[in-house]
Amino acid sequence: MGTHVVRIWIPDRPGALGAVASRIGAVRGDLIAIDILERGAGLAIDELVVTLPDDDLLPLLVREVGEVEGVAVEDVRAVVGGLPDPRLAALETAALLAEERTPEGVLDALVGHAAAGFEAAWAAVVAAGGPVLHAAIGSTPPPAWIAAFVAGIGARGDGPEDLAWAPLERAGFMLVLGRPGRPIRSRERLQLAALARIADVRWAELSRLTSLRLHPTLAL
């Protein structure tokens, strides 16, 4: 038995999801979880976790779901390991950030867990005001490119769908990650922003403690 995450665009109206579930059942699939990533303009973007008795049925599943009126399949990916639970993963990442003991450890944990949790190809923390890379994982673009991107989105307030970003305001940094081939949706961006805020608070706390250890007179 194989498990797959099927991301779909679906009309945001009663009965639409039931029609999709019926098509999944028609190919002997089992819909075991639903995650709503985005809603607006009469549409929703959902991720459905589906088990199939045989992976050879996957093309038929995609075809059947795509035949529901107003539904389009954006992405399909196999589940490796346990079932995905984005909310639990976000909480676990928050706990790990809180457990870090150095400012550098916070940034390393942030990029590592952000890349894993959002299935990104790369993640980096860059200085908000220039091309200084403070932490990175994966095949990141050059720091100058990331800094130029950060400056650009600061002026426009938008950016490509396969890139996400969130500020660490106390630190003066920006978290940026890329996931080529699969757009990063609004709920995911909100989760990323929340993780960046947690990391920012912990980074500031640990930076202050480090400064006090090096310069005890600052506490006076």
NUSEVEX-226068 format. One record per residue (C-alpha): residue number from 1; residue in three letters; chain; x, y, z. Coordinates in Angstrom, 3 decimals, padded with zeros to 6 digits. Layout:
    nr   rest   kette          x          y          z
   NUM    ALA       A          X          Y          Z
...
! end
This chain:
    nr   rest   kette          x          y          z
     1    MET       A    000.000    000.000    000.000
     2    GLY       A    001.357    003.426   -000.983
     3    THR       A    000.584    006.820    000.534
     4    HIS       A    000.581    010.018   -001.506
     5    VAL       A   -000.043    013.711   -000.929
     6    VAL       A   -002.234    015.128   -003.692
     7    ARG       A   -002.416    018.923   -003.888
     8    ILE       A   -005.527    020.164   -005.684
     9    TRP       A   -007.322    023.349   -006.635
    10    ILE       A   -010.987    022.906   -005.799
    11    PRO       A   -014.104    025.113   -005.907
    12    ASP       A   -014.820    026.445   -002.412
    13    ARG       A   -018.434    025.299   -002.341
    14    PRO       A   -020.443    022.570   -000.595
    15    GLY       A   -020.177    019.163   -002.206
    16    ALA       A   -016.968    019.748   -004.135
    17    LEU       A   -014.763    017.858   -001.686
    18    GLY       A   -017.340    015.082   -001.464
    19    ALA       A   -017.163    014.643   -005.237
    20    VAL       A   -013.365    014.369   -005.039
    21    ALA       A   -013.601    011.845   -002.188
    22    SER       A   -016.035    009.786   -004.270
    23    ARG       A   -013.556    009.643   -007.149
    24    ILE       A   -010.796    008.588   -004.761
    25    GLY       A   -013.002    005.777   -003.452
    26    ALA       A   -013.831    004.712   -007.001
    27    VAL       A   -010.174    003.759   -007.585
    28    ARG       A   -010.007    001.948   -004.202
    29    GLY       A   -008.204    004.838   -002.557
    30    ASP       A   -008.666    005.946    001.038
    31    LEU       A   -008.695    009.654    001.927
    32    ILE       A   -007.067    009.789    005.365
    33    ALA       A   -006.205    013.488    005.863
    34    ILE       A   -007.024    016.927    004.464
    35    ASP       A   -004.981    020.101    004.893
    36    ILE       A   -006.305    023.454    003.617
    37    LEU       A   -003.399    025.601    002.422
    38    GLU       A   -005.177    028.582    000.919
    39    ARG       A   -008.656    029.958    000.251
    40    GLY       A   -009.841    032.873   -001.844
    41    ALA       A   -011.655    033.995   -005.002
    42    GLY       A   -014.031    031.033   -004.729
    43    LEU       A   -011.242    028.443   -004.716
    44    ALA       A   -009.372    026.430   -002.116
    45    ILE       A   -005.983    024.762   -002.368
    46    ASP       A   -006.049    021.513   -000.406
    47    GLU       A   -003.544    018.765    000.233
    48    LEU       A   -005.146    015.341    000.431
    49    VAL       A   -003.331    012.374    001.942
    50    VAL       A   -004.471    009.277    000.071
    51    THR       A   -003.556    005.628    000.434
    52    LEU       A   -003.778    003.291   -002.550
    53    PRO       A   -003.653   -000.518   -002.539
    54    ASP       A   -001.346   -000.391   -005.566
    55    ASP       A    000.879    002.479   -006.744
    56    ASP       A   -000.013    001.582   -010.329
    57    LEU       A   -003.407    003.152   -009.588
    58    LEU       A   -001.872    006.616   -009.070
    59    PRO       A   -002.241    007.833   -012.703
    60    LEU       A   -005.877    006.699   -012.644
    61    LEU       A   -006.431    008.520   -009.345
    62    VAL       A   -005.014    011.759   -010.757
    63    ARG       A   -007.162    011.437   -013.861
    64    GLU       A   -010.338    010.713   -011.891
    65    VAL       A   -009.818    013.618   -009.483
    66    GLY       A   -009.031    015.982   -012.362
    67    GLU       A   -012.338    015.110   -014.019
    68    VAL       A   -014.350    016.615   -011.147
    69    GLU       A   -015.795    019.914   -012.366
    70    GLY       A   -013.569    022.852   -011.404
    71    VAL       A   -010.823    020.676   -009.864
    72    ALA       A   -007.189    020.714   -010.992
    73    VAL       A   -004.324    018.611   -009.629
    74    GLU       A   -001.305    020.813   -008.912
    75    ASP       A    001.142    018.323   -007.454
    76    VAL       A    001.470    014.685   -006.364
    77    ARG       A    004.245    013.312   -004.185
    78    ALA       A    004.845    010.048   -002.383
    79    VAL       A    005.001    009.962    001.414
    80    VAL       A    008.313    008.581    002.645
    81    GLY       A    008.309    007.442    006.264
    82    GLY       A    005.428    008.370    008.546
    83    LEU       A    002.301    010.277    007.639
    84    PRO       A    002.856    014.046    007.312
    85    ASP       A    001.513    016.212    010.132
    86    PRO       A    002.422    019.858    009.395
    87    ARG       A    001.050    021.188    012.677
    88    LEU       A    002.990    018.717    014.806
    89    ALA       A    006.138    019.314    012.746
    90    ALA       A    005.834    023.067    013.340
    91    LEU       A    005.481    022.550    017.106
    92    GLU       A    008.483    020.205    017.200
    93    THR       A    010.576    022.763    015.321
    94    ALA       A    009.506    025.487    017.754
    95    ALA       A    010.534    023.284    020.683
    96    LEU       A    013.937    022.572    019.142
    97    LEU       A    014.542    026.280    018.563
    98    ALA       A    013.725    026.999    022.209
    99    GLU       A    016.191    024.300    023.324
   100    GLU       A    019.164    025.776    021.446
   101    ARG       A    021.930    027.201    023.641
   102    THR       A    023.830    029.535    021.274
   103    PRO       A    022.742    032.234    018.805
   104    GLU       A    024.510    030.394    015.999
   105    GLY       A    022.753    027.178    016.955
   106    VAL       A    019.385    028.885    016.681
   107    LEU       A    020.081    029.993    013.106
   108    ASP       A    021.456    026.590    012.086
   109    ALA       A    018.411    024.869    013.586
   110    LEU       A    016.080    027.331    011.883
   111    VAL       A    017.401    026.734    008.356
   112    GLY       A    017.711    022.989    008.885
   113    HIS       A    014.213    022.445    010.196
   114    ALA       A    012.616    024.980    007.865
   115    ALA       A    014.111    023.199    004.855
   116    ALA       A    012.993    019.800    006.150
   117    GLY       A    009.555    020.890    007.345
   118    PHE       A    008.671    022.707    004.125
   119    GLU       A    010.474    020.207    001.893
   120    ALA       A    012.566    023.056    000.477
   121    ALA       A    015.641    022.618   -001.703
   122    TRP       A    017.503    025.249    000.308
   123    ALA       A    017.134    027.702    003.167
   124    ALA       A    019.307    030.580    004.331
   125    VAL       A    019.484    033.353    006.889
   126    VAL       A    020.982    036.514    005.429
   127    ALA       A    021.582    039.965    006.887
   128    ALA       A    018.639    042.190    006.012
   129    GLY       A    020.946    045.005    004.932
   130    GLY       A    023.566    043.222    002.862
   131    PRO       A    024.994    039.996    001.376
   132    VAL       A    026.173    038.402    004.616
   133    LEU       A    025.099    034.765    005.003
   134    HIS       A    024.675    033.705    008.644
   135    ALA       A    023.342    030.163    008.134
   136    ALA       A    022.445    028.015    005.142
   137    ILE       A    021.521    024.518    004.038
   138    GLY       A    021.173    023.035    000.562
   139    SER       A    022.309    024.523   -002.739
   140    THR       A    021.632    028.150   -001.896
   141    PRO       A    021.958    030.938   -004.449
   142    PRO       A    024.887    033.349   -003.927
   143    PRO       A    024.466    035.590   -000.857
   144    ALA       A    024.449    038.682   -003.109
   145    TRP       A    021.470    037.243   -005.026
   146    ILE       A    019.581    036.510   -001.800
   147    ALA       A    020.314    040.016   -000.496
   148    ALA       A    019.100    041.559   -003.762
   149    PHE       A    015.952    039.437   -003.581
   150    VAL       A    015.322    040.554    000.008
   151    ALA       A    015.779    044.195   -000.988
   152    GLY       A    013.409    043.730   -003.911
   153    ILE       A    010.596    042.169   -001.911
   154    GLY       A    010.999    044.881    000.695
   155    ALA       A    010.210    047.449   -001.978
   156    ARG       A    007.426    045.513   -003.738
   157    GLY       A    005.964    043.260   -001.053
   158    ASP       A    005.675    040.253   -003.375
   159    GLY       A    007.834    037.599   -005.018
   160    PRO       A    007.911    034.235   -006.800
   161    GLU       A    005.569    031.500   -005.600
   162    ASP       A    008.421    029.022   -005.074
   163    LEU       A    010.300    031.312   -002.657
   164    ALA       A    009.268    032.209    000.890
   165    TRP       A    010.768    034.676    003.339
   166    ALA       A    010.250    035.919    006.886
   167    PRO       A    012.057    038.571    008.943
   168    LEU       A    013.984    038.102    012.181
   169    GLU       A    013.492    041.708    013.211
   170    ARG       A    015.477    041.727    016.473
   171    ALA       A    018.443    040.085    014.785
   172    GLY       A    018.222    042.188    011.624
   173    PHE       A    018.134    039.032    009.490
   174    MET       A    015.850    037.518    006.863
   175    LEU       A    015.008    033.830    006.499
   176    VAL       A    014.610    032.830    002.839
   177    LEU       A    013.885    029.385    001.401
   178    GLY       A    013.265    027.976   -002.043
   179    ARG       A    011.129    025.055   -003.181
   180    PRO       A    011.371    024.849   -006.985
   181    GLY       A    008.496    023.113   -008.725
   182    ARG       A    005.938    023.433   -005.916
   183    PRO       A    004.435    026.804   -004.918
   184    ILE       A    004.580    027.802   -001.261
   185    ARG       A    001.048    028.649   -000.190
   186    SER       A   -000.296    031.258    002.244
   187    ARG       A   -000.756    028.964    005.247
   188    GLU       A    002.783    027.669    004.818
   189    ARG       A    004.087    031.240    004.688
   190    LEU       A    002.277    032.063    007.921
   191    GLN       A    003.855    029.021    009.580
   192    LEU       A    007.290    030.079    008.345
   193    ALA       A    006.782    033.600    009.704
   194    ALA       A    005.799    032.196    013.113
   195    LEU       A    008.916    029.998    013.257
   196    ALA       A    011.078    032.974    012.307
   197    ARG       A    009.542    034.984    015.163
   198    ILE       A    010.296    032.208    017.659
   199    ALA       A    013.870    031.936    016.392
   200    ASP       A    014.249    035.721    016.570
   201    VAL       A    013.194    035.866    020.220
   202    ARG       A    015.495    032.990    021.167
   203    TRP       A    018.405    034.456    019.175
   204    ALA       A    018.006    037.829    020.923
   205    GLU       A    017.837    036.175    024.352
   206    LEU       A    020.948    034.084    023.774
   207    SER       A    022.837    036.995    022.202
   208    ARG       A    022.158    039.082    025.310
   209    LEU       A    023.318    036.266    027.608
   210    THR       A    026.491    035.871    025.540
   211    SER       A    027.196    039.591    025.781
   212    LEU       A    026.690    039.533    029.544
   213    ARG       A    029.132    036.647    029.918
   214    LEU       A    031.765    038.481    027.883
   215    HIS       A    031.048    041.906    029.403
   216    PRO       A    029.522    041.516    032.910
   217    THR       A    029.422    045.294    033.415
   218    LEU       A    026.582    045.500    030.872
   219    ALA       A    024.278    044.119    033.559
   220    LEU       A    024.948    047.112    035.834
! end
